[in-house]
Amino acid sequence: MAKKAKNFKKSKTGLYVSLATTAFGVVSVAKQAKLARNDHDMLRLIDSAVSAAAIATGLAILYRELKRLGDDDVLLG
């Protein structure tokens, strides 16, 4: 059972779950940016921009891994 859970992150399903959870982080970053703009808090605005960049990078890495898994699949081409 532990071996299945360990390999889950490297499976297509695991990557899709990781993409979805990372994408949900966009919602909290957007709320944080909106609050920062309303409060004119430059430090919070910078923090939300850095967080957004981290989310974008994470999504790009997960997408690349998904493409690599797809390259191994004969049916996906």
N, CA, C and O atoms as CSV, one atom per row, in Angstrom:
chain,resi,resn,atom,element,x,y,z
A,1,MET,N,N,0.821,-1.192,0.000
A,1,MET,CA,C,0.000,0.000,0.000
A,1,MET,C,C,0.869,1.262,0.000
A,1,MET,O,O,0.561,2.218,-0.711
A,2,ALA,N,N,1.937,1.275,0.779
A,2,ALA,CA,C,2.803,2.453,0.844
A,2,ALA,C,C,3.514,2.681,-0.481
A,2,ALA,O,O,3.785,3.821,-0.858
A,3,LYS,N,N,3.815,1.595,-1.188
A,3,LYS,CA,C,4.491,1.737,-2.469
A,3,LYS,C,C,3.570,2.398,-3.490
A,3,LYS,O,O,4.024,3.210,-4.296
A,4,LYS,N,N,2.276,2.059,-3.465
A,4,LYS,CA,C,1.316,2.700,-4.363
A,4,LYS,C,C,1.238,4.191,-4.079
A,4,LYS,O,O,1.207,5.000,-5.006
A,5,ALA,N,N,1.207,4.559,-2.809
A,5,ALA,CA,C,1.125,5.971,-2.440
A,5,ALA,C,C,2.406,6.705,-2.826
A,5,ALA,O,O,2.359,7.876,-3.203
A,6,LYS,N,N,3.525,6.040,-2.738
A,6,LYS,CA,C,4.796,6.675,-3.074
A,6,LYS,C,C,4.876,6.982,-4.569
A,6,LYS,O,O,5.389,8.031,-4.959
A,7,ASN,N,N,4.383,6.089,-5.394
A,7,ASN,CA,C,4.432,6.272,-6.839
A,7,ASN,C,C,3.268,7.104,-7.372
A,7,ASN,O,O,3.229,7.414,-8.563
A,8,PHE,N,N,2.327,7.467,-6.517
A,8,PHE,CA,C,1.158,8.229,-6.952
A,8,PHE,C,C,1.543,9.588,-7.511
A,8,PHE,O,O,0.954,10.037,-8.494
A,9,LYS,N,N,2.513,10.246,-6.907
A,9,LYS,CA,C,2.893,11.584,-7.348
A,9,LYS,C,C,3.498,11.569,-8.751
A,9,LYS,O,O,3.418,12.565,-9.470
A,10,LYS,N,N,4.095,10.457,-9.141
A,10,LYS,CA,C,4.698,10.371,-10.463
A,10,LYS,C,C,3.732,9.830,-11.512
A,10,LYS,O,O,4.105,9.677,-12.676
A,11,SER,N,N,2.501,9.540,-11.114
A,11,SER,CA,C,1.517,9.056,-12.066
A,11,SER,C,C,0.781,10.235,-12.683
A,11,SER,O,O,0.883,11.365,-12.205
A,12,LYS,N,N,0.037,9.960,-13.751
A,12,LYS,CA,C,-0.736,11.028,-14.384
A,12,LYS,C,C,-1.786,11.580,-13.434
A,12,LYS,O,O,-1.988,12.792,-13.359
A,13,THR,N,N,-2.442,10.707,-12.721
A,13,THR,CA,C,-3.468,11.149,-11.779
A,13,THR,C,C,-2.856,12.026,-10.703
A,13,THR,O,O,-3.427,13.053,-10.335
A,14,GLY,N,N,-1.704,11.628,-10.199
A,14,GLY,CA,C,-1.025,12.422,-9.180
A,14,GLY,C,C,-0.635,13.795,-9.694
A,14,GLY,O,O,-0.739,14.788,-8.975
A,15,LEU,N,N,-0.187,13.849,-10.942
A,15,LEU,CA,C,0.170,15.146,-11.523
A,15,LEU,C,C,-1.052,16.025,-11.720
A,15,LEU,O,O,-0.992,17.235,-11.501
A,16,TYR,N,N,-2.169,15.418,-12.137
A,16,TYR,CA,C,-3.403,16.199,-12.280
A,16,TYR,C,C,-3.877,16.755,-10.932
A,16,TYR,O,O,-4.338,17.893,-10.849
A,17,VAL,N,N,-3.759,15.942,-9.887
A,17,VAL,CA,C,-4.136,16.402,-8.546
A,17,VAL,C,C,-3.212,17.540,-8.108
A,17,VAL,O,O,-3.669,18.529,-7.535
A,18,SER,N,N,-1.927,17.397,-8.377
A,18,SER,CA,C,-0.977,18.454,-8.023
A,18,SER,C,C,-1.260,19.740,-8.796
A,18,SER,O,O,-1.182,20.831,-8.233
A,19,LEU,N,N,-1.589,19.617,-10.082
A,19,LEU,CA,C,-1.949,20.789,-10.884
A,19,LEU,C,C,-3.172,21.489,-10.300
A,19,LEU,O,O,-3.204,22.714,-10.188
A,20,ALA,N,N,-4.170,20.702,-9.931
A,20,ALA,CA,C,-5.406,21.286,-9.399
A,20,ALA,C,C,-5.169,21.984,-8.065
A,20,ALA,O,O,-5.671,23.087,-7.854
A,21,THR,N,N,-4.420,21.368,-7.171
A,21,THR,CA,C,-4.183,21.994,-5.870
A,21,THR,C,C,-3.314,23.235,-6.000
A,21,THR,O,O,-3.507,24.212,-5.276
A,22,THR,N,N,-2.366,23.197,-6.915
A,22,THR,CA,C,-1.542,24.382,-7.139
A,22,THR,C,C,-2.373,25.507,-7.748
A,22,THR,O,O,-2.201,26.675,-7.400
A,23,ALA,N,N,-3.264,25.149,-8.649
A,23,ALA,CA,C,-4.134,26.154,-9.269
A,23,ALA,C,C,-5.075,26.790,-8.241
A,23,ALA,O,O,-5.411,27.968,-8.362
A,24,PHE,N,N,-5.500,26.030,-7.240
A,24,PHE,CA,C,-6.345,26.608,-6.200
A,24,PHE,C,C,-5.598,27.651,-5.374
A,24,PHE,O,O,-6.221,28.510,-4.751
A,25,GLY,N,N,-4.280,27.582,-5.363
A,25,GLY,CA,C,-3.484,28.596,-4.682
A,25,GLY,C,C,-3.644,29.961,-5.307
A,25,GLY,O,O,-3.422,30.980,-4.652
A,26,VAL,N,N,-4.029,29.991,-6.579
A,26,VAL,CA,C,-4.253,31.255,-7.273
A,26,VAL,C,C,-5.363,32.052,-6.590
A,26,VAL,O,O,-5.295,33.279,-6.516
A,27,VAL,N,N,-6.372,31.360,-6.098
A,27,VAL,CA,C,-7.499,32.036,-5.444
A,27,VAL,C,C,-7.031,32.794,-4.210
A,27,VAL,O,O,-7.399,33.954,-4.021
A,28,SER,N,N,-6.226,32.155,-3.371
A,28,SER,CA,C,-5.763,32.831,-2.152
A,28,SER,C,C,-4.808,33.977,-2.476
A,28,SER,O,O,-4.819,35.004,-1.798
A,29,VAL,N,N,-3.985,33.808,-3.505
A,29,VAL,CA,C,-3.063,34.881,-3.893
A,29,VAL,C,C,-3.853,36.067,-4.447
A,29,VAL,O,O,-3.506,37.219,-4.190
A,30,ALA,N,N,-4.902,35.787,-5.198
A,30,ALA,CA,C,-5.728,36.869,-5.742
A,30,ALA,C,C,-6.423,37.639,-4.616
A,30,ALA,O,O,-6.509,38.866,-4.663
A,31,LYS,N,N,-6.915,36.921,-3.610
A,31,LYS,CA,C,-7.536,37.588,-2.452
A,31,LYS,C,C,-6.516,38.442,-1.710
A,31,LYS,O,O,-6.808,39.566,-1.302
A,32,GLN,N,N,-5.319,37.897,-1.540
A,32,GLN,CA,C,-4.260,38.630,-0.851
A,32,GLN,C,C,-3.888,39.891,-1.624
A,32,GLN,O,O,-3.679,40.944,-1.022
A,33,ALA,N,N,-3.802,39.798,-2.939
A,33,ALA,CA,C,-3.461,40.967,-3.751
A,33,ALA,C,C,-4.564,42.017,-3.687
A,33,ALA,O,O,-4.286,43.215,-3.625
A,34,LYS,N,N,-5.806,41.569,-3.703
A,34,LYS,CA,C,-6.933,42.513,-3.638
A,34,LYS,C,C,-6.943,43.269,-2.307
A,34,LYS,O,O,-7.149,44.482,-2.276
A,35,LEU,N,N,-6.720,42.544,-1.217
A,35,LEU,CA,C,-6.654,43.187,0.100
A,35,LEU,C,C,-5.488,44.169,0.168
A,35,LEU,O,O,-5.616,45.259,0.725
A,36,ALA,N,N,-4.360,43.776,-0.401
A,36,ALA,CA,C,-3.177,44.644,-0.376
A,36,ALA,C,C,-3.423,45.926,-1.163
A,36,ALA,O,O,-3.007,47.006,-0.747
A,37,ARG,N,N,-4.101,45.802,-2.300
A,37,ARG,CA,C,-4.408,47.004,-3.091
A,37,ARG,C,C,-5.383,47.910,-2.368
A,37,ARG,O,O,-5.243,49.132,-2.398
A,38,ASN,N,N,-6.380,47.307,-1.711
A,38,ASN,CA,C,-7.367,48.109,-0.977
A,38,ASN,C,C,-6.747,48.820,0.217
A,38,ASN,O,O,-7.116,49.951,0.533
A,39,ASP,N,N,-5.797,48.152,0.886
A,39,ASP,CA,C,-5.143,48.732,2.065
A,39,ASP,C,C,-3.916,49.569,1.701
A,39,ASP,O,O,-3.301,50.180,2.574
A,40,HIS,N,N,-3.563,49.597,0.423
A,40,HIS,CA,C,-2.357,50.293,-0.046
A,40,HIS,C,C,-1.117,49.785,0.693
A,40,HIS,O,O,-0.248,50.563,1.085
A,41,ASP,N,N,-1.056,48.465,0.872
A,41,ASP,CA,C,0.053,47.817,1.572
A,41,ASP,C,C,1.030,47.250,0.533
A,41,ASP,O,O,0.798,46.189,-0.047
A,42,MET,N,N,2.107,47.972,0.318
A,42,MET,CA,C,3.063,47.598,-0.719
A,42,MET,C,C,3.775,46.285,-0.400
A,42,MET,O,O,4.057,45.504,-1.308
A,43,LEU,N,N,4.068,46.032,0.864
A,43,LEU,CA,C,4.773,44.811,1.237
A,43,LEU,C,C,3.910,43.581,0.951
A,43,LEU,O,O,4.415,42.585,0.433
A,44,ARG,N,N,2.635,43.635,1.277
A,44,ARG,CA,C,1.728,42.525,0.979
A,44,ARG,C,C,1.543,42.347,-0.522
A,44,ARG,O,O,1.404,41.224,-1.006
A,45,LEU,N,N,1.543,43.443,-1.247
A,45,LEU,CA,C,1.405,43.370,-2.697
A,45,LEU,C,C,2.622,42.690,-3.327
A,45,LEU,O,O,2.486,41.896,-4.258
A,46,ILE,N,N,3.795,43.005,-2.819
A,46,ILE,CA,C,5.023,42.349,-3.296
A,46,ILE,C,C,4.991,40.868,-2.950
A,46,ILE,O,O,5.380,40.028,-3.762
A,47,ASP,N,N,4.525,40.545,-1.738
A,47,ASP,CA,C,4.433,39.156,-1.318
A,47,ASP,C,C,3.479,38.374,-2.222
A,47,ASP,O,O,3.768,37.232,-2.581
A,48,SER,N,N,2.359,38.968,-2.589
A,48,SER,CA,C,1.414,38.270,-3.459
A,48,SER,C,C,1.985,38.105,-4.867
A,48,SER,O,O,1.716,37.103,-5.528
A,49,ALA,N,N,2.764,39.069,-5.325
A,49,ALA,CA,C,3.392,38.948,-6.648
A,49,ALA,C,C,4.420,37.823,-6.662
A,49,ALA,O,O,4.502,37.059,-7.625
A,50,VAL,N,N,5.199,37.725,-5.595
A,50,VAL,CA,C,6.192,36.647,-5.494
A,50,VAL,C,C,5.485,35.296,-5.395
A,50,VAL,O,O,5.923,34.319,-6.002
A,51,SER,N,N,4.407,35.241,-4.638
A,51,SER,CA,C,3.637,33.998,-4.522
A,51,SER,C,C,3.035,33.607,-5.867
A,51,SER,O,O,3.014,32.427,-6.215
A,52,ALA,N,N,2.551,34.574,-6.616
A,52,ALA,CA,C,1.990,34.292,-7.938
A,52,ALA,C,C,3.060,33.756,-8.873
A,52,ALA,O,O,2.800,32.851,-9.666
A,53,ALA,N,N,4.253,34.307,-8.785
A,53,ALA,CA,C,5.356,33.812,-9.607
A,53,ALA,C,C,5.722,32.378,-9.225
A,53,ALA,O,O,6.025,31.559,-10.092
A,54,ALA,N,N,5.691,32.082,-7.941
A,54,ALA,CA,C,5.993,30.721,-7.480
A,54,ALA,C,C,4.928,29.738,-7.970
A,54,ALA,O,O,5.248,28.614,-8.358
A,55,ILE,N,N,3.679,30.157,-7.953
A,55,ILE,CA,C,2.602,29.291,-8.439
A,55,ILE,C,C,2.754,29.059,-9.942
A,55,ILE,O,O,2.595,27.933,-10.413
A,56,ALA,N,N,3.056,30.103,-10.685
A,56,ALA,CA,C,3.234,29.967,-12.131
A,56,ALA,C,C,4.388,29.022,-12.456
A,56,ALA,O,O,4.287,28.204,-13.370
A,57,THR,N,N,5.479,29.135,-11.709
A,57,THR,CA,C,6.620,28.249,-11.915
A,57,THR,C,C,6.256,26.809,-11.579
A,57,THR,O,O,6.617,25.883,-12.305
A,58,GLY,N,N,5.541,26.626,-10.480
A,58,GLY,CA,C,5.108,25.280,-10.084
A,58,GLY,C,C,4.204,24.644,-11.124
A,58,GLY,O,O,4.346,23.463,-11.439
A,59,LEU,N,N,3.272,25.427,-11.657
A,59,LEU,CA,C,2.386,24.904,-12.697
A,59,LEU,C,C,3.170,24.541,-13.961
A,59,LEU,O,O,2.869,23.540,-14.611
A,60,ALA,N,N,4.163,25.344,-14.305
A,60,ALA,CA,C,4.977,25.050,-15.489
A,60,ALA,C,C,5.773,23.762,-15.306
A,60,ALA,O,O,5.895,22.966,-16.237
A,61,ILE,N,N,6.308,23.561,-14.118
A,61,ILE,CA,C,7.068,22.337,-13.838
A,61,ILE,C,C,6.157,21.120,-13.892
A,61,ILE,O,O,6.520,20.094,-14.465
A,62,LEU,N,N,4.965,21.232,-13.291
A,62,LEU,CA,C,4.029,20.111,-13.323
A,62,LEU,C,C,3.569,19.808,-14.746
A,62,LEU,O,O,3.405,18.644,-15.109
A,63,TYR,N,N,3.362,20.845,-15.550
A,63,TYR,CA,C,2.972,20.652,-16.946
A,63,TYR,C,C,4.075,19.934,-17.719
A,63,TYR,O,O,3.800,19.047,-18.527
A,64,ARG,N,N,5.317,20.322,-17.465
A,64,ARG,CA,C,6.442,19.669,-18.126
A,64,ARG,C,C,6.512,18.187,-17.759
A,64,ARG,O,O,6.766,17.344,-18.620
A,65,GLU,N,N,6.288,17.870,-16.490
A,65,GLU,CA,C,6.302,16.479,-16.052
A,65,GLU,C,C,5.156,15.693,-16.692
A,65,GLU,O,O,5.313,14.521,-17.036
A,66,LEU,N,N,4.020,16.339,-16.847
A,66,LEU,CA,C,2.878,15.693,-17.484
A,66,LEU,C,C,3.183,15.394,-18.949
A,66,LEU,O,O,2.813,14.338,-19.461
A,67,LYS,N,N,3.854,16.320,-19.620
A,67,LYS,CA,C,4.252,16.087,-21.014
A,67,LYS,C,C,5.265,14.946,-21.103
A,67,LYS,O,O,5.226,14.156,-22.045
A,68,ARG,N,N,6.155,14.858,-20.146
A,68,ARG,CA,C,7.143,13.770,-20.151
A,68,ARG,C,C,6.461,12.422,-19.990
A,68,ARG,O,O,6.835,11.451,-20.648
A,69,LEU,N,N,5.466,12.358,-19.121
A,69,LEU,CA,C,4.726,11.109,-18.976
A,69,LEU,C,C,3.986,10.794,-20.261
A,69,LEU,O,O,3.877,9.629,-20.643
A,70,GLY,N,N,3.474,11.824,-20.937
A,70,GLY,CA,C,2.763,11.627,-22.187
A,70,GLY,C,C,3.673,11.161,-23.307
A,70,GLY,O,O,3.221,10.461,-24.213
A,71,ASP,N,N,4.946,11.532,-23.267
A,71,ASP,CA,C,5.901,11.106,-24.291
A,71,ASP,C,C,6.140,9.598,-24.221
A,71,ASP,O,O,6.417,8.962,-25.237
A,72,ASP,N,N,6.033,9.034,-23.025
A,72,ASP,CA,C,6.231,7.599,-22.858
A,72,ASP,C,C,5.027,6.801,-23.334
A,72,ASP,O,O,5.147,5.613,-23.634
A,73,ASP,N,N,3.874,7.443,-23.406
A,73,ASP,CA,C,2.634,6.777,-23.765
A,73,ASP,C,C,2.502,6.721,-25.284
A,73,ASP,O,O,2.507,7.755,-25.952
A,74,VAL,N,N,2.386,5.528,-25.818
A,74,VAL,CA,C,2.289,5.344,-27.266
A,74,VAL,C,C,0.978,5.911,-27.796
A,74,VAL,O,O,0.945,6.457,-28.899
A,75,LEU,N,N,-0.098,5.791,-27.029
A,75,LEU,CA,C,-1.409,6.236,-27.490
A,75,LEU,C,C,-1.524,7.751,-27.555
A,75,LEU,O,O,-2.274,8.271,-28.381
A,76,LEU,N,N,-0.793,8.480,-26.696
A,76,LEU,CA,C,-0.868,9.926,-26.684
A,76,LEU,C,C,-0.035,10.551,-27.784
A,76,LEU,O,O,-0.269,11.704,-28.145
A,77,GLY,N,N,0.901,9.845,-28.312
A,77,GLY,CA,C,1.710,10.369,-29.410
A,77,GLY,C,C,2.796,11.186,-28.911
A,77,GLY,O,O,3.583,11.713,-29.696
